[in-house]
Amino acid sequence: MRLPRRPAATVAAALLLLTLAGCGGPEAPDSRGAPGASRAPRPDGGGATPAATTASPTGPRAFTLVATGDVLPHTEIIRQAREDAGGDGYDFTRMLAGVKPLISGADLAICHMETVYGADGGPFTGYPSFKSPPQVARALKETGYTGCDTASNHTLDDGPAGIRRTLDAMDAVGLVHTGSARDATEAGRPALLRAGGATVAHLAYTYGTNGIPLPKGQPWAVNLIDRGRILADARAAREGGADLVVVSVHWGTEWQDAPNDQQLTLARELAAGPGGGRSDVDLILGTHAHIPQAYEKIGDTWTVYGLGDQLAGHMFTYDGAEDPRGNWSSIARFTFVPPAGPGQRWTVGKAEFVPQVTDLGPPYRVLDLREAVRRDPGRVDFARALEHIRTIVLSRGAASAGLTMAP
């Protein structure tokens, strides 16, 4: 189904608001006016918190962007959060503490929130129809995320009410969001992030919604993949003043290491600039396959076909076999550098990945796999996971384009 295009004027207006907010005024607004779209280092050096950020007096500066895969709270993950909170509420921060230094250390950090949130107090459910505790949003913010995309095959698991609760919870803690919307006006605005003096537009789309139809009269509730629309949205963001455009796409074949034909075709279409010039899309971030997939540089556009699951419970393939790959993922980290001269574009100065694992414990904990292997070299499963992730991530020649595993 083809959805209405976002008017360029709407995008331009949103970008103007962000620019004004970053010029010595209040915090930059996200898509509903909540703080959180700009970040600056905390005075105590412990990461990043919302702040009105402008370019340095000497001009724009390089900045780092990190992105992670599917946050997918199965029933046992919800149970762990309950235990971590001492039985009073839900605490997801302890599960994510192992990657907090890396996430909070970036200038911008993007997550993929696969599920929608239930009402305070529940009931909360895991697979197959998810309703997660809204406390997930606060944990993501405290871990250091700037924002999350919310377009997935589970976005409509609880209809419009689930979308509203999810985005309300994100607004309450200052997480920027994109991919689903509470009204048509919100759907017409990109998520706008700011770092290093650059304005970054974040867009998100999903292949489908598990057969659940879009709500009647709400074709804008969640963005579906449409090549023409994505390109138009990216062009509108660029014409409205965005320096960089990041596109998150929920796509691919579950449990398949290699990207499928849709991923390969769409990635090339999004990376192809008009008239042979540079594409309006600077970075493509893929989710959904549940396992790590390759990175590839297509022209000037880096593509991550699949980040893998960042946080999930025991994962089972379609034949009922538990597959540890469902708890392996990569963290993408790109350092963007300012234009070399007038009329030129921001570019990726350094491309890195960090292997990541959800240790099923108990307790369940998300770990920086590099550090986990160093701490416990006897964990053969950790060493195997790290080698698999590295092999898959580099399987489409990304190393020759400059991608490295962060030391």
C-alpha positions in Angstrom: 0.0 0.0 0.0 1.4 3.4 -1.0 1.1 6.0 1.8 0.9 9.8 1.4 4.2 11.5 0.9 5.4 13.9 3.6 5.1 17.5 2.3 8.5 19.1 2.0 7.1 22.2 3.6 6.3 20.3 6.7 9.8 18.8 6.9 11.3 22.2 6.3 9.2 23.7 9.1 10.4 21.0 11.5 14.0 21.6 10.6 13.6 25.3 11.1 12.3 24.7 14.6 15.3 22.5 15.4 17.7 25.1 14.1 16.1 27.8 16.2 16.1 25.6 19.3 19.8 24.9 18.8 20.8 28.6 18.6 21.0 29.4 22.3 17.4 28.8 23.0 15.7 25.9 24.8 16.3 22.2 24.1 15.6 21.1 20.6 12.2 19.5 20.3 11.5 16.0 19.1 8.5 15.1 17.0 6.1 16.0 19.7 8.0 18.9 21.3 9.6 16.9 24.2 13.3 17.5 25.0 15.9 15.1 23.9 16.8 15.8 20.3 20.1 17.3 21.0 22.9 16.0 23.2 26.1 17.3 24.8 28.6 15.7 27.2 27.6 15.7 30.8 29.8 17.8 33.1 30.8 14.7 35.0 32.1 13.0 31.9 29.6 10.2 32.3 28.1 10.2 28.8 25.5 12.5 27.2 22.4 14.2 28.3 19.9 16.4 26.5 21.2 19.9 25.9 21.0 22.7 23.4 23.9 21.9 21.1 25.4 24.2 18.5 28.4 24.0 16.3 31.7 24.9 18.0 33.0 28.5 17.6 35.4 27.1 15.0 32.7 25.4 13.0 31.2 21.9 12.8 33.0 19.0 14.5 33.2 15.3 13.9 30.6 13.2 15.9 29.9 9.5 16.5 26.6 7.8 15.9 25.9 4.3 17.2 23.0 2.1 16.4 21.8 -1.2 17.9 19.3 -3.9 17.0 15.9 -5.2 18.0 14.8 -4.6 21.6 12.4 -7.6 22.0 11.2 -8.2 25.5 10.0 -11.8 25.7 8.2 -13.0 28.8 11.4 -14.1 30.5 12.9 -10.6 29.8 9.9 -9.0 31.5 10.2 -11.4 34.4 13.9 -10.5 34.7 13.1 -6.8 34.8 10.6 -7.5 37.6 13.3 -9.4 39.6 15.8 -6.6 39.0 13.3 -4.1 40.4 13.0 -6.2 43.5 9.4 -7.1 42.7 8.3 -3.5 42.7 7.9 -2.4 39.1 10.3 -3.2 36.2 13.9 -2.3 35.9 15.6 -2.9 32.5 18.6 -0.7 33.2 20.6 -3.6 34.8 20.2 -5.7 31.7 21.6 -2.9 29.5 24.3 -1.8 31.9 27.0 -3.8 30.1 26.8 -1.6 27.0 26.0 1.7 28.7 29.6 3.0 28.5 29.6 2.5 24.7 26.1 3.8 24.1 26.4 6.9 26.4 29.8 7.6 25.0 28.4 8.4 21.5 27.1 11.8 20.4 24.0 10.1 19.0 22.6 6.7 19.8 19.8 5.0 18.0 17.8 1.9 19.1 15.1 -0.2 17.4 12.1 -0.6 19.7 10.4 -3.6 18.2 7.4 -3.9 20.5 4.7 -1.5 21.8 4.1 -0.8 25.5 1.2 -1.8 27.6 -0.6 0.4 30.2 1.1 1.1 33.6 0.6 -2.0 35.7 0.0 -4.3 32.7 -0.9 -6.8 31.7 2.3 -7.3 29.8 2.9 -10.1 27.2 5.7 -11.6 25.1 5.5 -13.5 21.9 3.5 -13.7 19.7 1.6 -10.4 20.5 3.8 -8.1 22.5 2.9 -5.5 25.2 6.0 -4.5 27.0 6.3 -2.5 30.3 6.7 1.2 29.6 9.7 1.3 31.9 11.7 0.1 28.9 11.7 3.6 27.6 13.4 5.0 30.7 16.0 2.3 30.7 16.9 3.1 27.0 17.2 6.8 27.9 19.3 6.1 30.9 21.5 3.8 28.9 22.3 6.8 26.7 20.0 6.5 23.6 19.0 9.7 21.8 16.1 8.1 20.1 14.5 4.9 18.7 12.7 3.8 15.6 9.4 2.2 16.2 8.4 0.7 12.8 8.2 -3.1 12.9 5.9 -6.0 12.2 4.8 -5.7 15.9 3.9 -2.0 15.8 0.2 -2.8 15.5 0.1 -5.6 18.1 -2.2 -3.5 20.3 -3.6 -1.2 17.7 -3.5 2.6 17.9 -3.6 2.4 21.7 -0.3 0.6 21.7 1.3 3.2 19.5 0.0 6.0 21.6 1.3 4.5 24.9 4.7 3.7 23.4 5.3 7.2 22.0 3.8 8.9 25.1 6.3 6.9 27.3 9.2 7.9 25.0 8.1 11.6 25.1 8.0 11.4 28.9 11.7 10.5 29.2 12.9 12.6 26.2 13.5 9.8 23.6 13.1 10.9 20.0 11.1 8.5 17.9 10.2 7.8 14.3 8.4 5.2 12.3 4.9 5.2 13.9 2.6 8.1 14.8 -0.4 9.2 16.8 -1.8 11.6 14.2 -1.2 12.6 10.6 0.7 15.8 11.6 3.2 13.8 13.6 3.6 11.2 10.8 4.6 14.1 8.4 7.6 15.1 10.5 11.0 13.3 10.6 12.8 12.7 13.8 15.5 15.4 14.0 18.7 14.9 15.9 21.6 17.3 16.4 25.3 16.6 16.9 28.6 18.3 15.9 26.7 21.2 14.4 24.9 18.8 12.0 21.2 18.2 11.7 20.4 14.5 11.3 17.0 13.4 10.0 16.0 9.9 11.0 13.3 8.0 9.1 12.0 4.4 9.6 9.9 1.9 7.7 8.7 -1.8 8.0 8.0 -4.5 5.5 4.6 -5.2 7.2 2.6 -5.7 10.3 2.0 -9.5 10.6 -1.1 -9.2 8.5 -2.8 -6.7 10.9 -4.4 -4.0 8.7 -3.6 -0.4 9.2 -6.2 1.2 11.5 -9.2 2.5 9.6 -8.7 6.2 8.8 -5.1 6.0 10.0 -2.9 5.1 7.0 -0.1 7.0 8.7 0.0 4.9 11.9 3.1 3.1 10.8 5.4 3.6 7.8 5.5 0.8 5.3 8.4 0.2 3.0 7.8 2.0 -0.3 10.9 2.8 -2.4 9.4 6.0 -3.9 8.1 7.2 -0.5 11.4 6.7 1.2 13.3 8.5 -1.5 10.8 11.3 -1.4 11.0 11.6 2.4 14.8 11.6 2.3 14.8 14.3 -0.5 12.3 16.4 1.5 14.4 16.2 4.6 17.5 17.2 2.7 15.8 20.1 0.9 14.5 21.2 4.3 18.0 21.5 5.7 19.1 18.1 7.0 22.8 17.6 6.7 22.5 13.8 7.0 19.6 11.3 6.5 19.5 8.0 8.4 17.0 5.4 7.3 16.0 2.5 9.5 14.4 -0.5 7.7 12.7 -3.5 9.2 13.2 -6.1 6.5 14.9 -9.3 5.5 14.3 -13.0 6.1 14.4 -14.2 9.7 17.3 -16.6 10.6 19.0 -16.0 7.2 22.6 -14.9 7.5 22.7 -13.4 4.0 20.5 -10.4 3.0 17.6 -11.4 0.7 16.8 -10.0 -2.7 14.5 -7.3 -1.3 17.3 -6.0 1.0 19.9 -6.0 -1.8 17.6 -4.3 -4.3 16.2 -1.7 -2.0 19.6 -0.9 -0.6 21.0 -0.2 -4.0 18.0 1.9 -5.0 18.3 4.0 -1.8 22.0 4.4 -2.3 21.7 5.5 -5.9 21.8 9.3 -6.2 19.7 11.1 -8.8 21.5 11.6 -12.1 24.4 9.6 -10.9 25.1 12.0 -8.0 25.3 11.3 -4.3 22.2 9.7 -2.6 20.1 11.7 -0.2 20.4 8.7 2.2 23.7 8.6 4.1 23.1 5.5 6.3 20.8 2.5 6.2 20.2 0.5 9.4 18.4 -2.9 9.1 16.6 -4.9 11.7 14.1 -7.9 11.8 16.2 -11.0 10.9 17.0 -11.7 14.6 20.6 -12.5 13.7 23.6 -10.4 12.6 23.9 -9.7 8.9 26.6 -8.0 6.7 27.6 -4.4 6.4 28.3 -3.0 3.0 29.3 0.3 1.5 27.3 1.1 -1.6 28.7 4.2 -3.3 28.9 6.7 -0.4 26.1 5.0 1.6 26.9 2.5 4.4 24.3 -0.2 4.8 23.8 -2.5 7.8 21.6 -5.3 6.5 20.8 -6.6 9.9 22.0 -5.6 13.4 20.5 -8.6 15.1 18.6 -8.7 18.4 20.0 -6.5 21.1 17.8 -7.8 23.9 15.7 -10.9 23.6 14.9 -14.1 25.5 15.6 -17.7 24.3 15.2 -17.6 20.5 13.8 -20.5 18.5 13.8 -21.1 14.7 10.7 -22.1 12.8 11.4 -25.8 13.4 11.5 -25.3 17.2 15.2 -25.5 17.6 16.8 -23.0 20.0 19.4 -20.9 18.0 22.0 -18.8 20.0 22.4 -16.5 17.0 19.1 -14.9 18.1 21.0 -13.4 21.0 24.0 -12.2 19.0 24.2 -8.8 17.4 26.5 -6.0 16.3 26.6 -2.3 17.4 27.3 -0.1 14.4 29.5 2.9 15.1 30.2 5.6 12.5 32.2 8.7 12.9 30.9 11.5 10.7 33.3 14.3 9.7 32.2 17.8 8.5 32.3 18.9 4.8 35.7 19.5 3.5 34.5 22.7 1.8 31.5 24.8 0.7 28.8 22.8 -1.0 30.2 19.5 0.1 28.6 16.8 2.3 29.4 15.2 5.7 31.2 11.9 5.2 32.0 8.8 7.3 35.5 9.2 8.5 35.6 5.9 10.5 33.3 2.8 10.2 33.3 0.3 13.1 31.3 -2.4 14.6 31.2 -3.9 18.1 30.0 -7.5 18.7 27.3 -7.8 21.3 25.5 -10.7 23.1 22.5 -11.2 25.4 23.9 -13.5 28.0 21.0 -15.7 29.0 22.5 -16.3 32.5 20.6 -16.2 34.6 20.4 -13.3 35.0 19.8 -12.0 31.5 22.4 -9.3 30.6 23.4 -7.5 27.4 27.2 -7.5 27.1 29.9 -5.9 25.0 31.2 -9.2 23.6 34.8 -7.9 23.3 34.9 -7.1 27.0 33.1 -10.4 27.9 35.8 -12.5 26.0 38.6 -10.5 27.6 37.1 -11.0 31.1 36.3 -14.7 30.7 38.5 -16.3 27.9 37.2 -19.7 29.0 33.7 -19.0 27.7 33.9 -20.9 24.4 30.4 -19.8 23.5 31.4 -16.2 23.7 34.5 -16.7 21.6 32.4 -18.6 19.0 29.8 -15.8 18.9 32.4 -13.1 18.4 34.0 -15.0 15.5 30.7 -15.7 13.9 29.6 -12.0 14.2 32.9 -10.8 12.7 32.7 -13.2 9.8 29.1 -12.4 8.9 29.5 -8.6 9.3 32.5 -8.6 7.0 31.1 -11.1 4.5 30.2 -8.6 1.8 33.6 -6.9 1.5 33.1 -4.2 4.1 36.7 -4.5 5.4 38.0 -3.3 2.0 35.8 -0.3 2.4 37.3 0.5 5.8 35.0 -1.2 8.3 36.9 -2.6 11.3 35.9 -4.2 14.6 36.5 -1.6 17.3 39.5 -2.5 19.5 
